[in-house]
């Protein structure tokens, strides 16, 4: 099973991948282990997008150009 969920953002006509671990989602939002990760992401899309937006505005990019949403970002 995938341990990271990924959502995409468009920044200056470039795709930025925004990742969050399933463990953080379970801890923050109470996701069940058997729940499909993308269903859970869909239910909490607004919170995840807001966290990703803040990280992108801070230019908190990883070496590969992605952003990692951590517990402290939610």
Residue pairs with C-beta under 8 A, 6 or more apart in sequence:
2 22
2 37
3 21
3 22
3 23
4 19
4 20
4 21
4 22
5 19
5 20
5 21
5 22
5 25
5 37
5 38
5 40
5 41
6 17
6 18
6 19
7 17
7 18
7 41
7 45
7 48
7 49
7 52
8 15
8 16
8 17
8 18
9 15
9 16
9 18
9 49
9 52
9 53
9 56
10 16
11 56
14 65
16 52
16 56
16 61
16 65
16 66
16 67
17 65
17 66
17 67
18 48
18 52
18 55
18 56
18 66
18 67
18 68
18 69
19 66
19 67
19 68
19 69
20 48
20 51
20 68
20 69
22 31
22 37
24 69
24 70
24 71
24 74
25 31
25 37
25 40
25 41
25 44
26 32
26 33
27 71
28 71
28 74
29 40
29 43
29 44
29 47
31 40
41 48
47 74
48 69
48 74
51 69
51 73
51 74
52 67
52 69
54 73
55 67
55 68
55 69
55 73
56 67
60 67
61 67
62 68
